[in-house]
Each structure stands twice: as structure tokens, then as C-alpha cells.
């Protein structure tokens, strides 16, 4: 997954993975990544729940302004 809403702003994909890990206990969410790209693994039986929450996070990301 990757998304860059505009120059100077970055969406933390790695942060979203850890938020899902905390929010969906027992789902086995694991992964990581970089500012605008990441990977995610989870238990197959909770795929619908994980992808639904991930979709919500991508639609309404917490945007962090890049500092130099």
C-alpha cells in the first residue's frame, strides 16, 4: 500500500499497522514499513475486519507534516 497526499505530507503506513495491532487483539496483525509504503500480515479468519479497519485508516489518514 502506498499513498502520498501531497508534497510535504506523509502518511505513516507503519503507524497504521501498529494501530491495527493494538485495536484488533487476537487478529495477529503484524508488519511494518516506511512513511508511504508498508506490509501487513494477519490471521486469515479475520481478514474482513482487518481490511475494513485498514480501509477506514486509508480514507481518513492521520497526516504528519514532514520536518526537515
The first five atom37 places (N, CA, C, CB, O) and aatype in JSON, in Angstrom:
{
  "aatype": [20, 20, 20, 20, 20, 20, 20, 20, 20, 20, 20, 20, 20, 20, 20, 20, 20, 20, 20, 20, 20, 20, 20, 20, 20, 20, 20, 20, 20, 20, 20, 20, 20, 20, 20, 20, 20, 20, 20, 20, 20, 20, 20, 20, 20, 20, 20, 20, 20, 20, 20, 20, 20, 20, 20, 20, 20, 20, 20, 20, 20, 20, 20, 20, 20, 20, 20, 20],
  "atom_mask": [
    [1, 1, 1, 1, 1],
    [1, 1, 1, 1, 1],
    [1, 1, 1, 1, 1],
    [1, 1, 1, 1, 1],
    [1, 1, 1, 1, 1],
    [1, 1, 1, 1, 1],
    [1, 1, 1, 1, 1],
    [1, 1, 1, 1, 1],
    [1, 1, 1, 1, 1],
    [1, 1, 1, 1, 1],
    [1, 1, 1, 1, 1],
    [1, 1, 1, 1, 1],
    [1, 1, 1, 1, 1],
    [1, 1, 1, 1, 1],
    [1, 1, 1, 1, 1],
    [1, 1, 1, 1, 1],
    [1, 1, 1, 1, 1],
    [1, 1, 1, 1, 1],
    [1, 1, 1, 1, 1],
    [1, 1, 1, 1, 1],
    [1, 1, 1, 1, 1],
    [1, 1, 1, 1, 1],
    [1, 1, 1, 1, 1],
    [1, 1, 1, 1, 1],
    [1, 1, 1, 1, 1],
    [1, 1, 1, 1, 1],
    [1, 1, 1, 1, 1],
    [1, 1, 1, 1, 1],
    [1, 1, 1, 1, 1],
    [1, 1, 1, 1, 1],
    [1, 1, 1, 1, 1],
    [1, 1, 1, 1, 1],
    [1, 1, 1, 1, 1],
    [1, 1, 1, 1, 1],
    [1, 1, 1, 1, 1],
    [1, 1, 1, 1, 1],
    [1, 1, 1, 1, 1],
    [1, 1, 1, 1, 1],
    [1, 1, 1, 1, 1],
    [1, 1, 1, 1, 1],
    [1, 1, 1, 1, 1],
    [1, 1, 1, 1, 1],
    [1, 1, 1, 1, 1],
    [1, 1, 1, 1, 1],
    [1, 1, 1, 1, 1],
    [1, 1, 1, 1, 1],
    [1, 1, 1, 1, 1],
    [1, 1, 1, 1, 1],
    [1, 1, 1, 1, 1],
    [1, 1, 1, 1, 1],
    [1, 1, 1, 1, 1],
    [1, 1, 1, 1, 1],
    [1, 1, 1, 1, 1],
    [1, 1, 1, 1, 1],
    [1, 1, 1, 1, 1],
    [1, 1, 1, 1, 1],
    [1, 1, 1, 1, 1],
    [1, 1, 1, 1, 1],
    [1, 1, 1, 1, 1],
    [1, 1, 1, 1, 1],
    [1, 1, 1, 1, 1],
    [1, 1, 1, 1, 1],
    [1, 1, 1, 1, 1],
    [1, 1, 1, 1, 1],
    [1, 1, 1, 1, 1],
    [1, 1, 1, 1, 1],
    [1, 1, 1, 1, 1],
    [1, 1, 1, 1, 1]
  ],
  "atom_positions": [
    [[0.84, -1.16, 0.0], [0.0, 0.0, 0.0], [0.89, 1.23, 0.0], [-0.96, 0.0, 1.2], [1.99, 1.18, 0.55]],
    [[0.46, 2.27, -0.57], [1.24, 3.49, -0.57], [0.35, 4.67, -0.92], [2.41, 3.38, -1.54], [-0.59, 4.54, -1.7]],
    [[0.65, 5.8, -0.35], [-0.17, 6.98, -0.58], [0.61, 8.21, -0.17], [-1.51, 6.89, 0.2], [1.17, 8.25, 0.93]],
    [[0.66, 9.19, -1.03], [1.31, 10.45, -0.69], [0.33, 11.56, -1.04], [2.68, 10.64, -1.45], [0.24, 11.94, -2.2]],
    [[-0.41, 12.09, -0.06], [-1.5, 13.03, -0.33], [-1.05, 14.31, -1.01], [-2.18, 13.37, 0.93], [-1.79, 14.85, -1.83]],
    [[0.12, 14.79, -0.7], [0.66, 15.97, -1.37], [2.11, 16.14, -0.91], [-0.19, 17.25, -1.06], [2.49, 15.67, 0.16]],
    [[2.91, 16.82, -1.72], [4.3, 17.03, -1.32], [4.39, 17.72, 0.05], [5.05, 17.86, -2.37], [3.66, 18.67, 0.32]],
    [[5.27, 17.23, 0.88], [5.45, 17.81, 2.2], [4.66, 17.12, 3.29], [5.07, 19.24, 2.16], [4.86, 17.41, 4.47]],
    [[3.76, 16.22, 2.92], [2.97, 15.49, 3.91], [3.13, 14.0, 3.67], [1.49, 15.9, 3.86], [3.21, 13.56, 2.52]],
    [[3.17, 13.24, 4.73], [3.37, 11.8, 4.62], [2.38, 11.05, 5.49], [4.79, 11.43, 5.01], [2.06, 11.49, 6.6]],
    [[1.9, 9.92, 4.99], [1.01, 9.07, 5.76], [1.86, 7.93, 6.32], [-0.19, 8.53, 4.89], [2.57, 7.26, 5.57]],
    [[1.79, 7.7, 7.62], [2.61, 6.69, 8.28], [1.98, 5.31, 8.17], [2.84, 7.05, 9.74], [1.17, 4.93, 9.01]],
    [[2.35, 4.55, 7.13], [1.82, 3.2, 6.96], [2.26, 2.29, 8.1], [2.27, 2.61, 5.63], [1.48, 1.46, 8.56]],
    [[3.49, 2.45, 8.56], [3.96, 1.62, 9.67], [3.14, 1.9, 10.93], [5.46, 1.87, 9.93], [2.86, 0.98, 11.69]],
    [[2.76, 3.15, 11.14], [1.93, 3.5, 12.29], [0.55, 2.89, 12.21], [1.81, 5.0, 12.4], [0.0, 2.48, 13.22]],
    [[-0.01, 2.83, 11.0], [-1.33, 2.22, 10.84], [-1.3, 0.74, 11.19], [-1.84, 2.41, 9.4], [-2.23, 0.22, 11.8]],
    [[-0.22, 0.07, 10.8], [-0.09, -1.36, 11.12], [-0.09, -1.56, 12.63], [1.19, -1.95, 10.5], [-0.77, -2.45, 13.13]],
    [[0.67, -0.74, 13.36], [0.73, -0.9, 14.81], [-0.57, -0.49, 15.48], [1.88, -0.08, 15.38], [-0.94, -1.05, 16.51]],
    [[-1.29, 0.49, 14.91], [-2.61, 0.84, 15.45], [-3.56, -0.34, 15.28], [-3.18, 2.11, 14.74], [-4.31, -0.66, 16.2]],
    [[-3.53, -0.99, 14.12], [-4.38, -2.16, 13.9], [-4.01, -3.29, 14.86], [-4.27, -2.65, 12.44], [-4.88, -3.99, 15.37]],
    [[-2.73, -3.46, 15.1], [-2.26, -4.48, 16.04], [-2.89, -4.25, 17.41], [-0.72, -4.47, 16.15], [-3.34, -5.2, 18.05]],
    [[-2.91, -3.0, 17.86], [-3.46, -2.68, 19.17], [-4.98, -2.75, 19.18], [-3.01, -1.29, 19.59], [-5.57, -3.19, 20.17]],
    [[-5.62, -2.32, 18.1], [-7.09, -2.26, 18.05], [-7.74, -3.62, 17.86], [-7.51, -1.34, 16.93], [-8.85, -3.85, 18.33]],
    [[-7.06, -4.53, 17.17], [-7.65, -5.82, 16.83], [-6.88, -6.95, 17.51], [-7.66, -6.02, 15.3], [-6.24, -7.77, 16.85]],
    [[-6.97, -6.97, 18.82], [-6.29, -8.0, 19.6], [-6.76, -9.38, 19.14], [-6.55, -7.82, 21.12], [-7.95, -9.6, 18.92]],
    [[-5.84, -10.29, 19.0], [-6.17, -11.63, 18.57], [-6.19, -11.82, 17.06], [-7.48, -12.01, 19.12], [-6.34, -12.94, 16.58]],
    [[-6.03, -10.74, 16.31], [-6.04, -10.83, 14.85], [-4.66, -11.16, 14.29], [-6.54, -9.52, 14.25], [-4.52, -11.45, 13.1]],
    [[-3.65, -11.13, 15.16], [-2.3, -11.44, 14.71], [-1.73, -10.43, 13.74], [-2.29, -12.78, 14.07], [-0.88, -10.77, 12.92]],
    [[-2.18, -9.19, 13.83], [-1.7, -8.16, 12.91], [-0.23, -7.89, 13.18], [-2.52, -6.85, 13.05], [0.18, -7.65, 14.32]],
    [[0.56, -7.94, 12.11], [1.99, -7.71, 12.19], [2.45, -7.13, 10.87], [2.75, -9.01, 12.54], [1.78, -7.32, 9.85]],
    [[3.54, -6.46, 10.87], [4.08, -5.9, 9.64], [4.88, -4.66, 9.95], [2.96, -5.57, 8.65], [5.42, -4.51, 11.05]],
    [[4.95, -3.8, 8.99], [5.72, -2.58, 9.18], [5.84, -1.83, 7.87], [7.09, -2.88, 9.74], [5.02, -2.01, 6.97]],
    [[6.84, -1.02, 7.78], [7.02, -0.29, 6.54], [7.71, 1.02, 6.74], [5.72, -0.06, 5.89], [8.51, 1.2, 7.66]],
    [[7.39, 1.92, 5.87], [8.02, 3.23, 5.82], [6.93, 4.28, 5.86], [8.9, 3.38, 4.54], [5.8, 4.0, 6.24]],
    [[7.28, 5.48, 5.48], [6.32, 6.57, 5.56], [5.13, 6.39, 4.63], [7.0, 7.87, 5.24], [4.0, 6.65, 5.04]],
    [[5.35, 5.94, 3.41], [4.24, 5.84, 2.46], [4.11, 4.45, 1.84], [4.41, 6.85, 1.37], [3.38, 4.29, 0.87]],
    [[4.79, 3.45, 2.38], [4.68, 2.09, 1.88], [4.83, 1.13, 3.05], [5.74, 1.8, 0.78], [5.59, 1.38, 3.98]],
    [[4.09, 0.03, 3.0], [4.18, -0.92, 4.1], [3.65, -2.28, 3.74], [3.44, -0.39, 5.29], [3.17, -2.5, 2.62]],
    [[3.74, -3.19, 4.68], [3.21, -4.54, 4.52], [2.46, -4.91, 5.79], [4.34, -5.57, 4.21], [2.73, -4.39, 6.87]],
    [[1.51, -5.83, 5.63], [0.71, -6.24, 6.78], [0.4, -7.73, 6.65], [-0.6, -5.41, 6.88], [0.11, -8.23, 5.57]],
    [[0.46, -8.43, 7.79], [0.08, -9.83, 7.87], [-0.94, -9.94, 9.0], [1.32, -10.77, 8.13], [-0.92, -9.16, 9.95]],
    [[-1.84, -10.92, 8.87], [-2.84, -11.13, 9.91], [-3.45, -12.51, 9.75], [-3.94, -10.04, 9.87], [-3.25, -13.18, 8.74]],
    [[-4.21, -12.93, 10.75], [-4.87, -14.23, 10.75], [-5.96, -14.23, 9.67], [-5.48, -14.56, 12.16], [-6.78, -13.31, 9.6]],
    [[-5.96, -15.26, 8.84], [-6.88, -15.33, 7.7], [-8.35, -15.2, 8.1], [-6.67, -16.63, 6.98], [-9.13, -14.6, 7.36]],
    [[-8.73, -15.74, 9.23], [-10.13, -15.73, 9.65], [-10.7, -14.36, 9.99], [-10.3, -16.61, 10.82], [-11.91, -14.2, 10.09]],
    [[-9.83, -13.36, 10.16], [-10.29, -12.01, 10.49], [-10.01, -11.03, 9.35], [-9.6, -11.52, 11.77], [-9.98, -9.81, 9.56]],
    [[-9.82, -11.56, 8.17], [-9.47, -10.75, 7.01], [-10.45, -9.59, 6.8], [-9.42, -11.62, 5.76], [-10.03, -8.45, 6.59]],
    [[-11.75, -9.87, 6.85], [-12.76, -8.84, 6.6], [-12.63, -7.7, 7.61], [-14.18, -9.44, 6.67], [-12.68, -6.53, 7.22]],
    [[-12.47, -8.02, 8.89], [-12.36, -6.99, 9.93], [-11.09, -6.15, 9.75], [-12.36, -7.64, 11.32], [-11.14, -4.92, 9.85]],
    [[-9.98, -6.8, 9.49], [-8.72, -6.09, 9.33], [-8.77, -5.17, 8.11], [-7.55, -7.09, 9.21], [-8.38, -4.01, 8.2]],
    [[-9.24, -5.69, 6.99], [-9.28, -4.87, 5.78], [-10.27, -3.72, 5.89], [-9.63, -5.74, 4.58], [-10.05, -2.65, 5.33]],
    [[-11.36, -3.93, 6.61], [-12.32, -2.85, 6.82], [-11.69, -1.72, 7.63], [-13.58, -3.38, 7.54], [-11.83, -0.55, 7.27]],
    [[-11.01, -2.05, 8.72], [-10.34, -1.03, 9.53], [-9.21, -0.36, 8.76], [-9.8, -1.65, 10.83], [-9.01, 0.85, 8.88]],
    [[-8.47, -1.13, 7.98], [-7.39, -0.56, 7.17], [-7.96, 0.42, 6.15], [-6.6, -1.67, 6.46], [-7.4, 1.49, 5.93]],
    [[-9.06, 0.05, 5.53], [-9.73, 0.93, 4.56], [-10.12, 2.25, 5.23], [-10.98, 0.24, 3.97], [-9.93, 3.32, 4.65]],
    [[-10.66, 2.18, 6.43], [-11.03, 3.4, 7.15], [-9.81, 4.27, 7.43], [-11.74, 3.05, 8.48], [-9.87, 5.5, 7.32]],
    [[-8.69, 3.64, 7.78], [-7.48, 4.4, 8.08], [-6.91, 5.05, 6.82], [-6.43, 3.5, 8.72], [-6.36, 6.15, 6.9]],
    [[-7.03, 4.39, 5.69], [-6.54, 4.96, 4.44], [-7.44, 6.1, 3.98], [-6.45, 3.87, 3.35], [-6.95, 7.1, 3.44]],
    [[-8.74, 5.96, 4.18], [-9.67, 7.02, 3.78], [-9.5, 8.28, 4.62], [-11.1, 6.54, 3.88], [-9.62, 9.39, 4.11]],
    [[-9.21, 8.1, 5.89], [-9.09, 9.22, 6.82], [-7.76, 9.12, 7.57], [-10.29, 9.25, 7.83], [-7.74, 8.89, 8.78]],
    [[-6.65, 9.29, 6.84], [-5.34, 9.11, 7.5], [-5.0, 10.23, 8.45], [-4.25, 9.0, 6.47], [-5.45, 11.36, 8.29]],
    [[-4.19, 9.89, 9.44], [-3.58, 10.91, 10.3], [-2.36, 11.41, 9.52], [-3.19, 10.33, 11.76], [-1.41, 10.66, 9.31]],
    [[-2.4, 12.65, 9.11], [-1.33, 13.21, 8.31], [-0.3, 13.87, 9.21], [-1.88, 14.21, 7.28], [-0.64, 14.65, 10.1]],
    [[0.94, 13.55, 8.98], [2.05, 14.12, 9.74], [2.84, 15.02, 8.81], [2.97, 13.01, 10.36], [3.28, 14.59, 7.74]],
    [[3.03, 16.26, 9.2], [3.8, 17.16, 8.37], [5.27, 16.81, 8.45], [3.57, 18.62, 8.79], [5.81, 16.58, 9.54]],
    [[5.92, 16.78, 7.32], [7.34, 16.45, 7.25], [8.15, 17.63, 7.79], [7.76, 16.11, 5.79], [7.9, 18.78, 7.44]],
    [[9.09, 17.33, 8.62], [10.01, 18.36, 9.1], [11.39, 18.08, 8.53], [10.04, 18.41, 10.67], [11.75, 16.92, 8.32]],
    [[12.14, 19.12, 8.29], [13.47, 18.92, 7.69], [14.53, 19.07, 8.73], [13.72, 19.9, 6.56], [15.71, 18.94, 8.42]]
  ]
}
